[in-house]
Amino acid sequence: AETDVQEMVRSYDQRRQIVVAGLNTIGLPTFTPRGAFYAFPDIRRTGLTSDQFCEKLLVEEHVAVIPGSAFGASGEGFVRVCYAANMANIEEALTRMDKFVKRQN
């Protein structure tokens, strides 16, 4: 059982690293989260509000993220990205988010 837990921790750590690196590469500054399964990238450079970003990303690229404004006024300009998904889905979501962000500039 101990090795199963260790493997799960390693797997989530790998996903966290890939998501944070991917979001930073896309141009959405993201700090490495210490816990949970969520990253909180800064989307302000897109010129969209958190709500606009989430709605357009869902409609145009079929990627669902949560507006930071759902977590209080200080969350505006950010979105919550969950990385509790398989690696293939994470990589596809990052590819789609990259295309989306490039269209906003």
Long-range contacts (C-beta under 8 A, 24 or more apart in sequence): 12-37, 12-83, 12-84, 14-87, 15-83, 15-84, 15-85, 15-87, 15-90, 16-83, 18-83, 18-87, 18-90, 18-91, 18-94, 19-81, 19-83, 19-90, 19-94, 22-90, 22-91, 22-94, 22-97, 22-98, 23-81, 23-94, 23-97, 25-98, 26-94, 26-97, 26-98, 26-101, 27-101, 28-97, 28-101, 37-82, 37-83, 37-84, 38-80, 38-81, 38-82, 38-83, 39-80, 39-81, 39-83, 40-68, 40-75, 40-78, 40-79, 40-80, 40-81, 41-78, 41-79, 41-81, 42-77, 42-78, 43-68, 43-77, 43-78, 43-79, 44-77, 45-105, 46-101, 46-104, 46-105, 47-104, 48-104, 49-76, 49-77, 50-75, 50-76, 50-77, 50-78, 50-79, 53-79, 54-79, 56-100, 57-96, 57-97, 57-100, 60-100, 60-103, 61-96, 61-97, 61-99, 61-100, 62-96, 63-93, 63-96, 63-97, 63-100
